[in-house]
Amino acid sequence: MVSIFGYYDHSNAGDEAFKLVFERVFRGRPIKFFKPQKDSLGELDHVVMGGGALVNDYFMSHVQKVRNLHVVGCSLPYGPEDIKFLAGVAGQLRTLILRSRADVAACRERGLPAEFAPDLVFSLPKPAPAPLPQAALQEWTVLPPMYFGRRERTAIVCLSDDYRVPYSEATRAKFEELERFKNELAAVLDALDEKFNLMLLPFSVWYSSRDYVFAHDIVNRMKRRAAPMIIEKALPPDRIMALIAANDGPVISMKYHGLVFGLLNGKFVINIGNTRKNRDLMADADLEGLSFPRDRFRKTAVLDAVGKYTQGRLLSKIATLRDEWHTAANERLAAFAATLPDSAEAA
């Protein structure tokens, strides 16, 4: 039995994609997926923790009694100070494979033998395109768009409800900064509507994070608010990957795995997210020129970047990266799987 611990069963496409990865890696062996519960995992023999930004107090508190802990495909959410959570289980830590080169360097500086591997999702095969007729797509929406389908190409836009900031005097500066970002993003989508159909795909549809809510907020600020298609339904990761594969426009994403799914498909991607993991991903991919976190987000800069989405040099670079990371992720996972005993204690 292989025990795997992560943020599962919460309608998050990135985390559900990790399930697909581990099912392939441990094909032929029984697997049990654990998600955070009130109590810890107890004294299990071997536990794989991954992937995702799990190195925090909440997740690490569940594995304090695990005898052999394997952290695979994770990252430090907020920076090198998060290493304290790994140091707290150093005696149990048998594997440390991180998806950010900056995180690997920080861990090694502090004596933890970390290794780099691209995000686990890159180990999956390149998805086959699965286009759907507009009528089928509209079954996943509450309000069907009036003008979707007018353009020859479709841009995929992945927005994130994790960026909500409730207004108070204490949060006023952050709230106003986010409002400026929202207004400018709406202006970007208005401009993109002149060239692309706009499909807004949610990666998280759960009580604490409903990406389509943020999407509706942006679209309500647009001049052409009847044009974009906003998908509200939580879709499985393989369906999202197939939709991205079927569209030949750019992928513009606040979501980390929106970028990963786009790169896995060899698509031109633009980061508009502000998280550390997004920035690190684009830096490791040598695509920082296509990364526009909050401090760099400007309408003209983003639109200028979108204008390069058919540029052969960039598309060739992305295709090469995709192949290299696909190979690297598979080799690292295969080597890791070979280190686990043939049987491990189950819960």
C-alpha positions in Angstrom: 0.0 0.0 0.0 1.3 3.4 -1.0 -0.1 6.1 1.3 -0.2 9.6 -0.4 -1.1 12.8 1.4 -2.3 16.0 -0.2 -5.1 18.5 -0.8 -7.4 16.0 -2.5 -11.1 15.8 -3.2 -11.7 19.6 -3.0 -12.4 20.2 -6.7 -9.0 21.7 -7.4 -7.8 20.6 -10.9 -4.1 20.9 -10.1 -4.3 18.7 -7.0 -6.6 16.2 -8.7 -4.0 16.0 -11.5 -1.5 14.8 -8.9 -3.8 11.8 -8.4 -3.5 10.9 -12.1 0.3 11.2 -11.8 0.6 8.9 -8.8 -1.8 6.4 -10.3 0.6 6.1 -13.2 3.8 6.0 -11.1 2.5 3.3 -8.8 0.5 1.4 -11.4 -0.1 -2.1 -10.2 0.3 -1.2 -6.5 -2.5 -0.4 -4.1 -2.8 3.3 -3.4 -4.6 5.2 -0.6 -5.0 9.0 -0.9 -5.3 10.9 2.3 -6.5 14.5 2.7 -6.3 16.6 5.9 -8.6 15.5 8.7 -8.9 16.5 12.3 -6.4 14.0 13.4 -2.8 13.3 12.2 -1.9 10.4 9.9 -0.5 8.5 12.9 2.5 6.2 12.8 2.4 5.1 9.2 5.6 3.6 7.8 6.0 5.4 4.5 3.9 8.4 3.4 4.3 10.3 0.1 3.4 14.0 0.6 2.7 15.7 -2.6 2.5 17.6 -4.6 1.7 21.3 -4.2 2.5 24.1 -1.8 2.1 21.8 1.2 5.1 22.9 3.2 3.2 24.8 5.9 2.1 24.4 9.4 -1.4 23.0 8.5 -0.2 20.1 6.4 3.0 19.4 8.3 1.1 19.1 11.5 -0.5 15.9 10.1 2.7 14.0 9.5 4.6 14.4 12.7 4.3 10.7 13.6 5.1 9.3 10.2 8.2 7.2 10.3 9.4 7.7 6.7 8.2 10.9 5.0 8.7 11.5 1.3 8.0 15.1 0.1 7.6 14.9 -3.6 6.7 17.7 -6.1 6.1 20.3 -3.4 7.2 24.0 -3.0 7.7 26.5 -0.3 4.6 28.7 -0.4 6.0 31.9 1.1 9.8 31.6 0.9 12.9 30.1 2.6 11.4 30.7 6.1 9.1 27.8 5.3 12.1 25.5 5.6 11.5 25.5 9.3 8.6 23.1 8.7 10.9 20.7 6.9 13.5 21.0 9.6 10.9 19.9 12.1 10.6 16.5 10.4 14.2 16.2 9.3 14.7 13.0 11.2 11.8 11.4 9.3 12.5 13.0 5.9 13.7 10.4 3.4 12.9 12.2 0.1 12.8 15.9 -0.7 11.9 16.7 -4.4 10.9 20.3 -5.0 9.4 21.9 -8.1 11.3 25.2 -7.7 15.1 25.7 -8.3 15.0 28.6 -5.8 13.5 26.3 -3.1 16.1 23.6 -3.8 18.9 26.1 -3.4 17.5 27.5 -0.2 17.1 24.0 1.3 20.6 23.0 0.3 22.0 26.2 1.9 20.4 25.0 5.2 21.6 21.5 5.0 18.6 19.7 3.6 19.4 17.5 0.5 16.7 18.7 -1.8 16.5 17.8 -5.5 14.7 19.6 -8.3 12.1 18.1 -10.6 9.5 20.0 -12.7 5.9 19.9 -11.4 4.6 16.4 -11.3 2.0 17.1 -13.9 4.7 17.4 -16.5 5.1 13.6 -16.3 1.7 13.1 -17.9 1.5 12.4 -21.6 0.6 15.3 -23.8 -3.2 15.4 -23.9 -5.2 14.7 -27.0 -7.3 17.7 -28.2 -11.0 17.2 -27.4 -12.9 20.1 -28.9 -16.5 20.4 -27.8 -19.4 22.2 -29.7 -20.5 25.5 -28.2 -23.8 24.0 -27.1 -22.0 21.4 -24.9 -19.7 24.1 -23.4 -22.7 26.2 -22.5 -24.1 23.4 -20.4 -21.2 24.3 -17.9 -22.3 28.0 -17.7 -25.1 29.7 -15.8 -25.4 32.6 -18.2 -24.6 31.6 -21.8 -22.5 34.2 -23.6 -24.2 36.1 -26.5 -21.1 36.5 -28.8 -18.8 33.6 -28.0 -17.7 31.8 -31.2 -17.3 34.9 -33.4 -13.6 34.7 -33.6 -11.4 32.0 -35.2 -9.3 31.4 -32.2 -10.0 31.1 -28.5 -7.9 32.3 -25.6 -8.1 30.4 -22.3 -8.1 32.7 -19.3 -7.7 31.1 -15.8 -8.5 33.5 -12.9 -8.3 32.8 -9.2 -10.7 33.5 -6.4 -7.8 33.1 -3.9 -7.0 36.8 -4.6 -10.1 38.1 -2.8 -9.3 40.9 -0.3 -12.3 42.0 2.0 -12.3 45.7 2.6 -11.4 47.1 6.0 -9.2 50.0 7.1 -6.4 47.5 7.8 -6.6 46.0 4.2 -7.4 49.3 2.4 -4.1 49.5 0.5 -4.3 45.9 -0.7 -7.9 46.2 -1.5 -7.3 49.3 -3.7 -4.3 47.7 -5.4 -6.5 44.7 -6.2 -9.2 46.9 -7.5 -6.8 48.6 -9.9 -5.6 45.2 -11.1 -9.2 44.1 -11.7 -10.1 47.2 -13.7 -6.9 46.9 -15.8 -7.5 43.2 -16.4 -11.0 43.9 -17.6 -9.6 46.4 -20.1 -7.1 43.7 -21.2 -10.0 41.3 -21.8 -11.9 43.9 -23.8 -9.0 44.3 -26.1 -8.5 40.6 -26.4 -12.1 40.2 -27.4 -11.4 41.9 -30.6 -9.2 39.0 -31.7 -10.2 36.0 -29.6 -13.1 34.1 -28.2 -12.6 34.2 -24.4 -13.1 31.1 -22.3 -12.7 31.6 -18.6 -11.9 28.2 -17.0 -12.0 27.6 -13.2 -9.3 25.5 -11.6 -10.9 25.6 -8.2 -14.6 25.3 -7.4 -14.9 24.8 -3.6 -16.4 26.6 -0.7 -13.2 28.6 0.1 -12.3 29.4 -3.5 -14.7 29.7 -6.4 -12.7 30.9 -9.4 -15.8 31.7 -11.4 -16.8 34.3 -8.8 -13.6 36.2 -9.4 -14.2 35.7 -13.2 -17.7 37.2 -13.0 -16.3 40.2 -11.1 -13.8 40.9 -13.9 -16.3 40.4 -16.7 -18.8 42.7 -15.0 -16.2 45.5 -15.4 -15.8 44.9 -19.1 -17.4 46.9 -21.9 -18.2 43.7 -23.8 -19.4 41.7 -20.8 -21.7 39.5 -23.0 -18.8 38.1 -25.0 -16.7 35.8 -22.7 -17.8 32.3 -21.7 -17.4 31.7 -18.0 -17.4 28.1 -17.0 -18.8 27.6 -13.5 -18.7 23.8 -13.3 -15.8 22.1 -11.6 -14.1 20.0 -14.4 -11.7 17.1 -13.9 -8.1 17.9 -14.9 -8.0 15.7 -17.9 -11.1 17.5 -19.4 -9.4 20.9 -18.8 -6.2 19.7 -20.4 -8.1 18.4 -23.4 -9.9 21.8 -23.7 -6.6 23.6 -23.6 -5.1 21.2 -26.2 -8.1 21.9 -28.5 -7.6 25.7 -28.6 -4.9 27.4 -30.5 -4.9 30.7 -28.7 -2.8 31.7 -25.7 -3.3 30.6 -22.1 -3.4 33.6 -19.7 -3.4 32.5 -16.1 -3.4 33.6 -12.5 -3.5 29.9 -11.6 -0.2 28.0 -11.3 -1.6 24.9 -12.9 -3.2 26.9 -15.7 0.4 27.7 -16.7 1.5 24.1 -16.2 -1.4 22.6 -18.2 -0.7 25.2 -20.9 3.0 24.3 -21.1 2.2 20.6 -21.0 0.2 21.2 -24.2 3.0 23.3 -25.7 0.9 26.4 -25.6 2.0 30.0 -25.4 1.4 31.0 -21.7 1.3 34.3 -19.9 1.5 34.5 -16.1 -0.7 37.2 -14.5 -0.6 35.6 -11.1 1.2 37.0 -8.1 2.2 33.9 -6.1 5.7 32.9 -5.5 5.2 29.5 -7.2 4.0 31.3 -10.4 7.0 33.5 -10.5 9.4 30.6 -9.8 7.8 28.5 -12.5 8.2 31.2 -15.2 11.8 31.8 -14.0 12.7 28.1 -14.2 11.1 27.9 -17.7 13.2 31.0 -18.7 9.9 32.7 -19.6 10.1 35.7 -17.3 9.4 38.0 -20.2 5.9 36.5 -20.3 5.3 36.9 -16.6 3.3 39.9 -15.3 2.7 39.7 -11.6 1.0 42.6 -9.9 4.0 44.9 -9.8 4.5 44.4 -13.5 1.0 44.1 -14.7 0.2 46.8 -17.3 -2.4 46.6 -20.0 0.0 47.6 -22.8 2.7 45.2 -21.6 0.3 42.2 -21.4 -1.2 42.9 -24.8 2.3 43.3 -26.3 3.2 39.9 -25.0 0.0 38.3 -26.3 0.9 39.7 -29.7 3.9 37.3 -29.7 1.8 34.1 -29.2 2.4 32.9 -32.8 6.1 33.7 -32.7 8.0 30.6 -33.9 11.0 31.2 -31.7 8.9 31.3 -28.5 6.7 28.3 -29.5 9.8 26.3 -30.3 11.3 27.1 -27.0 8.1 26.1 -25.2 7.9 22.8 -27.1 11.5 22.0 -26.2 10.9 22.8 -22.6 7.8 20.7 -22.5 9.7 17.6 -23.9 12.6 18.2 -21.5 10.4 18.6 -18.4 8.3 15.6 -19.4 11.4 13.4 -19.5 12.9 14.9 -16.3 9.7 14.5 -14.3 9.2 10.9 -15.4 12.8 10.0 -14.7 12.8 11.6 -11.2 9.5 9.9 -10.3 10.6 6.5 -11.6 13.8 6.7 -9.5 11.8 7.8 -6.5 9.3 5.0 -6.8 12.1 2.4 -7.0 13.3 3.5 -3.6 10.0 2.6 -1.8 9.7 -0.9 -0.4 7.4 -3.3 -2.3 4.9 -3.0 0.5 4.4 -0.3 3.1 2.1 -0.2 6.1 -1.4 1.0 5.4 -3.7 3.1 7.6 
